[in-house]
Amino acid sequence: MIKSFINERNHNYKDNKKRMINSITEKHIKSISIDKVYYNDNRKDTLYTEVQDVKDHTNLHFQRIAGAINQEKNMTLYPE
């Protein structure tokens, strides 16, 4: 059991430094889960709950938040 932890630590030291540093500093990973998006377009309110629609509208929101669309992204390439 201890040997497996030592092997994992050595692997992380060599191949995954971010994970090693997070482990050493006991940093907890923070994430959010977005399962629905409310969208108001030209006074038409829509609630999206389908996974692909939520991904697309979330992506669009973060592209527009600074005032301009930077680059279109194909959200089907990202796993759930």
N, C-alpha and C positions, 0 to 999 in steps of 0.2 A: 504494500500500500504506500509506504513512504517512498519507495523507489519510483513508483509511478508519478508522484508529485515532483520528485527531483527531475525525472525525465521531462515532464511537462514544463517545468521552470527552465531547463536547459534549452528545450525546443523554442520556448517563447523568447529567451535571451537571443537566440540565433536568428529566428525567423519572424518574430512578432513582438517587436520592442514596445509598441503601444500597449499591447495587452500586459506585458511584463510590468511596465511603469504603472498602469492602472491597478494591477494586483499589489504592487509594493506600496503604493500610496493609499490603497483601499478605496479607490475612487469608484463610486457607483455610477453605472450608466443610466442616464436619464433619457427617456424617449416618450413620445406621445403617440396615441393611436387616433386616427381620424376615420370615423366610420360613416359620417354623413356631412354634407356640405349644403348650406343654405345660400342661394344665389338670387340676386335681384337684378334683372336685366330689363331695362325700359319699363319699369313698373310692373313687371311680371315676376312674381315670387315662385321659386322652384326649390324643392328639397331633393337633393340627389343622395341615394343610398346604395346604388350599384357600385361595386368596387372600382370598375374602370372609370365611371363618371366622377367618382370622388377623387381618384388620382388625377384625372385630367383637369378638374376645376381647382384642385389644390395647387397643382403645378401652375396653372394660369394665374391664380391669385399671387403666388410668389414671383412670377415673372412680371406682373404688373405693379406690384407694391411700390417699386421705385419709380414708376412712371413710364416705363417703356418695356416692350417685350424684347428680351435679350436673344433668345434662341428657342425654337420649338424643340420639344423632347418627345420621343416615342415612349410613352409610359408603359407600354406592353412589355418592354424589355426588363422592367423592374419587378422582382418577385414580391409577393405579398408579405 
